[in-house]
Structure formats: structure tokens, C-alpha cells
Amino acid sequence: MMIRMGVRCPGCEQPVAVRMATDSTIGTRFYFPCPNCRLPIRGSAVGHDISDYKVSFEAERLLDHDISSAPQVVTVNPYVPNDFSADTNDAVGGFSMMTLDGLTGKRVLDFMEERDTALGTIRHLWPQVRRLYEYYLDEHWDAFESTLAREFSEWGFPTGRTTHDRASAAHSAMLAVTVHVVPPSAATASFLRSYMAKHMTASADGTYSSMLKTESTITKIKTLQRALFDILDHFLLKHEMWLMGGIRRYLSAKGSANLERMTLARDEFGETRDLYQQGFEVLSKVLKYPIAARNTIEHGDPENFGDEHPADVPTKDRVDSLAKFSKLSNAYKLRYFQLDPEWDDFGNTMNSKTRNLIGHGVVRHNLRTGRIVTPVDANGINYLIFLGNLHDLFDSLSISLQVLRALRITSSTDWPERGKDKS
């Protein structure tokens, strides 16, 4: 629904008529550039329907009878891609459903179904799963088992008291949430299949399974589980901020061309930047474990990297142990990871160019252009494209938690030394 209101620009003091889209929100910070002087005007919205929807601006509100005197009209829609200059419902970027239809073509209903499924999963399932996984991480087994029996009795999760049964139940619950928030892409699904096959083969090798069972390795895996769970929780808490990034998977050819000239009128870059940086760092720490499985299969030892090294990694930085690998820059870690052609596309979801851009000390969201820029990269990246990268990063983080699931099962003291991973 669109509501119409007016403000006076605090810069040029000209009246502006605002066509404001409404949607259910727990709190949205938005902006628009003044159509006269281009000064960014910020605001916020909160509410679940028109009866309790509240909008505030960092500008003087005009009375209803003064809106008609505003010579300029802007459209502000923080919930779907937006074109500030659209002044009618039939313009691309001017009305929510028509905008989505114009961008996705015949796939608009598929996108809306994914969005609604994600919102419902976070609202109704995530609170229970979060409690269960918290108990799992804390090793509060009485509470874990009672929660599993009370709230997940019909899910068919393992109910045994072995380490690997608990790990399987906890991570199955997590997967039930994450795959319904962002369905696995072809890249992440292919990587997980490939990794699990390598992990199961490597687990039959005593060197690999013994390495996973060392106390130091188990401690590191547990620490990494906590870090990965925490960042996934942050993503889900702030899902509304980045959910529109998922539209990139549904764009038509025409929609892809139109998207570049549109933006999302949300003023939340500080938080979405932190999500990307933290997620990227945690994901980088997971990479060594798939590499350990690959090393075991190819060279007979998880520590043995063989003679093949990425061409663009300098000789002085080439590694011959997992300890040295862990000290590499994230960019070089990715190069080693992507030596496996089946993992290359997954590695691309960790967009180093985006990470370098947003990690710049003076990066900012240019509210006049809707792009993320730095002094050395004035063109930067469209904010919507950045949210698409954030959406894909969540997918990779979700799948990476299942990598840790396999590691916890194989590293458990009650799992046979040469057993097969049944996760």
C-alpha cells in the first residue's frame, strides 16, 4: 500500500510530496535524496498494518493541505527495489508488485513464496531451534533432550545420548531453518555433496580421523560452531535488512538491466556491512577442514598439500601444513580452496572484491546514488547487488554449519575410529 505525505527539505526548504510504501516491519530506517538539492533526507517506519503504521522524517512534516503545493514527488519504498523518480504506480520502481513483476517476470510468485516462507520460518520455528542449539553448544544435555522431546518429537531427529546422535539432531534442526530462509544454490549444494563424499572417504583413513579427535582440534571445532551459530543468529535477527538481496536469483534478462538503475531505500549499511565482514571471517576459518579431507585423499595425510599450489600465491606464502594455511590471508586461503574445481563456485560466494570494498576505512553508502563507494572507487557497487552478495553469504554459512556437523560426528569419542560418517 502507498500512502502520501509531505515534508520540507531541511536544506533547500522546498516542499516535497512523498509516496511512501508500507509493509509490516519491526523497524526500518529509510532515506531519499531531495529532488531539488539532492540532500539525503532520512526517516524511520514501524508497524504491522495501516492502523498502527508510524512514519517519521528528519524533516518538517507538511500538513495535508500543503502537500498539493509541492512541485516535486518522490517514491520511497524500503521493501522492494525503488526508483525515487517514479511518480505513478505504473512506472518501474513506483509500485511494489509491478516492480517485482517487472524485475522477475514469470518468477515473481516463486520469489514471493521464498520470501514468505523465510519470514514464517524465522517467526515460528527459529525461536525453538535457537534454544535447542544453545543447549547443544552449552552441553546442557538434560535441557537439550527435554527440548528435543517436547518440541521436535515429530521431526524424526535422533534421540540417542551419544555425541554423534546429539550433533545430528542439533544440526538437522538448524538445517530445517536455514534452507527455508535461503534455499541452497547449485553452488552450495554441489560443494556439500562433494565435501561429504571426500569427508566419508577420508574418515576411513586413520590419520584424518585421529587428527579430528585430538583435543585441540575438537576445541577449535566447538569454538567455530559457536562463532558460526552466532553469526547465523545475527543474520536471522536482521533478515528484513537483506532479504531483498534474494531477488537476484529470480531476475529476468530485462530485470537485470533495470536493477542497476534502482536501489533499496534503506539506511542500514553499517549493520549489513558488519554482517558481511563477520560472516566472511568466520567462513574463512572453515575452509581448512574440507582441504584436510582433500589432502588426505590426494596425498595420504591431512597436512600434506603436495606440489600443486595456486599460481597467484607467491612462493614465500605457499604452505606445507594446516598451521601455515591458517595464517594465510583470506584471499590466499580461497585460492587453495578453489584448486578443487568442484568447490570453485562455492568459493565465489565469498566475494573478495566486495569484502575489500566494504572493509575500506572510509567506505560509505552514498545516499544520493544508492551505491557503496570509497574515495578510490567512486562507482563502487549498487546497494542491491551488495545485498545479493550478503544473501549468498548466508547460504554458504548455512552449508558450512553442516561441514562442522560432519566434523563433530567423526571427532566424537563414541564414533568408531574407522567408521563412516552417517550424517
N, C-alpha and C positions, 0 to 999 in steps of 0.2 A: 504494500500500500504506500502511496505517496501522499505526504502532507505538505502544505505550502505555508511558508512563513517568511519573515523579512528581518534583515539585520542591517546595521550601518557599519561600514568598514571603519575600524579604528584608525586606519592610516589616512586614506583619502576622504573619509567621511561621506562617501557616496552610498545611497541605499542599494541593497542587493536583495532580489527575490530568490528564495532558496526552495527548490523542490527536493524534499527530504524523504528518502526511503525509510520505512520502518520494518523491523523484524524483531523476533524475540532475542533479547540479549541481556546478559548479566552485567554488562558494562562495555561500551565501545567508545574509544577515542577516535574522532574523525577530524577531517580538515577539508578546506577547499581554498584555492587561491582567489583573491578578489578579482573579478573580471575587469575591473578598472585599473588598479595599480599593481596587481599580482601579489599583494601581501598575503601570506598564508593566514587564514582565519581558522582557529581550532575550536572544537566543541566536543561534547560527550553526549551519549544517549544511554538510557537504561529502561527496561520494561519488557513485558511479555505480550501485551496486546495494546490496542489503541487506548483503552481505558486507563492504563497506568504508565503509558509511554511518556518519558520525560526527556526533553532535549534542551541542552544549554550551550551557549556560544560564548567565546571570549570576545564578545562584541555586544553593542547595544541592540536589543530586540526592538523591532518596529511594531507598532500597533497594526492590527489587521487592515484598517482603512488606509494605512500609509504604504502597504505593500504595492498597491497599484501604481504608485509613483516611482517605483524602482525601474530604471531603464534597462537593467541587466538581470538575466536569470541564470542561475547555476543549478545543476543537478548534482546532488550529493547522495551516493549510495555506498555505505561502508560494507555492504554484504555481498555484492556481486561486482564484476568489473564495471568501471564507471567512465563516462565521458562528461567532464564538467560542463562542456559547452552545449550538451543536448538539452533542448528546451521543450521537447514534446515526447510523448510516450512512444511514438513510432520511430524515433531516432535510435540508432545503435548506441547503447550505453545510457539510454534515457529511461528504460523501464525494465524491471528485474527479469521477468520471464522472457520478454522479447530479446533482451540482451543475451541471456543464456542460450536461447534457441538460435540466435544469430551466430554465436560462437561455436556451438556444438552440433548444430544441425539436427539430425535424427537421433542423436545420442543424449539429448537433453534429459529425458526421463531416466536414463541409466545413471547420469551424473546426480540427479536429484535423489534417486534411490540410494546411491552410495552415501551421499551427504546425510540423508535422514537416518540411515542405518547406523552411521557413525555417531550421530547425536544421541540416538536411542541407546546405543551400547554404552557410551560414556555415562549417560544419566542413570541407567538402570542396572548395568552389570558391573561397571568398573569399581564402584564402592566395595562390593563383596570380594571381588578378585584382589583388589588392593589390600584388603585386610588379610586375606589368605596368604598372599605373598609376603607381606610384612611378618607374619608369624613364621613363615618359612625361613626368611632371612635371619630372624632373631633366634631361630631354633627353639621356639616356644611350642613344643610338639603337642602338648595337651590341647592348647588353643587351636593349633593348626588342624588337628584331627577332628575336633568338635565342629569347627567351621566347615571343614570338608564334608562331614556327615550331615550337618544341618542345612547347608545352603547349596551343596553340589551333589546330593545323593543320586540325582537322576542323570548326571553327566557321564557316568561310566569311567570316572578317573580311578587310577589305582588307589586302594585304601590300605595297603600294607604299611608296615612300620620300618621297612628298610630305607636306607638313604636314597637308593635309586627309585623306589616307589614314590617317596615324597617329592623328589625332584621332578619326576614325570608328571605327577598330579599338579604341582605348583606351576610348572611351565606350560602344561596343557591349558590351564585356566588363563594364563597370560596370553597365550596364542588365541584363545577364543575371543579375547578383547581386541588385540592389536590388528588381526586380519580383517575384523569388521569395521575398524576405523580407517585403515588404508589397506585394501586388498593387495597381496603381493604382486609385484610386477613380474614380467617374464624374466627380467634380470635377477631379481632377488630369489625367485622360485628356482631358477636354474642353478644359481650358486648353492642354495641349500641342498638341492638334490646331489650336486657334485661333491660338496663338502661331506655330507653324510656318508656317501659311498666311500670316500677316502678315509674318513674317520673310522668306519667299521673295518675296513681293510687294515689300517694302521693299528687298530686296537688289538688285533691278533698278534702283533709284534710286542714282545716283552719290553723292549726298550722304550717304546712310546707309552704304553700303559703304565710302566714303572715311573716314567717322568711325570705323568699326570698325578700319580699317587703320592708324590713327595709332599711333605708338609708345607714347604714354601710355595709350591705350585697350587695346592688346594687353597691356601690363604689368599694368594693372588686372585684365583678364580672367584672366591667368595667376595673379595673386595670389588672386583669388576662387576659381579652380579648386582651388588648394592648400587654402584655408580650407574649402571645401565638401567636398573629399575627406577632410580631417582629421576633420571633424565626423561624416561618414558612418562613418568608421572607428571613432570613439568609440561611435557608436550600435550598431554591429555587435559591438564588443567587449563591450558591456553589454546585449546583446539580451535576455538572460534577465530583466533587471530590468523591462523594459517590454513584453515580448511579450504579456502577458495583456491589455494595452490593446486589442489587436485584437479581443477578443470583442465589443466594442461594435457592430461591423459585422454581427454574427450574432445579436443579441438578438431574441427573440420579444417580443411585447407584454407578456406576463406576466413575461418575464425582465427587461425594462427596469424594471418596477416593483420587482422583487425586488433588482435590483443596487444600488439606492440604499441599502438597509439592510445591504449587505455591504461587505467591504473586502478588501484583499490584505495578508496579514500579513507584509509586507516592510519592513525598516527601512533603506531606501536613498534616502530623499528628497533628501539632499544631492547625490547623484550624478545622479539623474533631473532635479532642478531645474537643475543645471548644463547637462545635455544640452539641456533646453528653451530656456534662455536663450541658449546659444551658437548653437543651431540657428536660433532666431528672428532673432538678429542677422545671421547670415550670409545667411539667406534674404532679409532686408530689403534687402541690398546687391544682390541680383539683379534686383529689381523694375524698376530704371530701364531695363534693356535691352529688355524687352517694350514698355515705354512709348515708348522711342525708335523702335521699329518702328511702333507705332500712330501716333505723331506724324508720322512720315514719310508714311504713307498718308493721314492725315486733313488734314495741314497742309503737306505738302511738305518738311518739314525735321525731323530728329530732335530738334532743340532747341525747336521751336515747339509750345507747349502750347495754343495757340488761346485762345478766350474762355471755354471751359467749365471751371469749377473746382468741386470738391466744396463743397456748401452749408455743411458744418460746418467747413471750413477758413477761419479768419479772413482778412480781406482782406490784412493785413500779411504773412501766411505763404503767399500764393498765388505760384506760381512761373512763370517765363518762360524757364527754361533747365534743362538737366540738372544743372548745377553747383549751382543753388539747390535743385533737387529732392533732391540727395544730402545736403543739410544739414537737411532736414526731419526731424521726429520720425518714428519708425517708424509711428505711428498715422496721421499725415497722408500718409505715403508710400502706405499701404494705401488711403486714401480716393481718391487719384489713380488708383492701380492698378485699383480696383474701379469706376471710371467706365465701364469696358468691361463690359457685362452678361455676356459670356461668361467673364469672369475673376472674377466676384463670388464664386462658390462656392469657387474655389481660394483667394482671399483669406481666406475664412472659416476655412480650415485654420490660418491664423496667428491664433490666438485671443488677441486683445489683452487680454481680461479675465483669462485665465489668466496671460499674461505679466506683467500688472500685479500680480496677486496674488502670484505666486512671486518677483517682483522686490522685494517689500516687505522692508525691512531686518530685520524681526523675524518673518518668516513661519516657520512650523514645521509639522511633521507631528504632529498630536495623536494620540498612540498610544492614547489612551483611546477616541476616537471614530472613528479611521481617516480623518480629514479634514484637509486642509491649511487652516490658519487664520492670521489675523493679529489683533492687538488691535482693529482696526476692522472686521473681518469674521469674527466668531466662528463663523459657519456654514461659510464657505469653500466648498471643493469636495471631494467624495469622491475619495480617492486613486485609485480605479479609473478614475473619469472623467478625472482628470488624465493617467493613463497612456494613456487613449484619445486624448487630445489630442496626447500625445507620439508615439504610433503614427502619427497622421495627419500630424504634422510631418515624420516620416521620409519619408513618401510624397511630400510636397511638396519636400523636399530632393533626393530621388532624381530627380524630374522636372526640377527646376531644373538639375541637372547636365547634362541633355540640352539645356537652353537654352544653357548655356555651350559645349556641343559645337557647336551651330549657329553660335555667335559665333566660335569658334576656326576653324571651316572657312571661313567667309566672310571673316574677317580675315587669313587666311594669304596670304603674298606670292605663292604659286603658285596662288591661286584667281582666276579671271577677275574683273575689276572689276565687270562687269555680269552675272556668272554666276548660275545658280540653285543654291541650296543642295541638295545631293543627300544630306544626312544623313538 
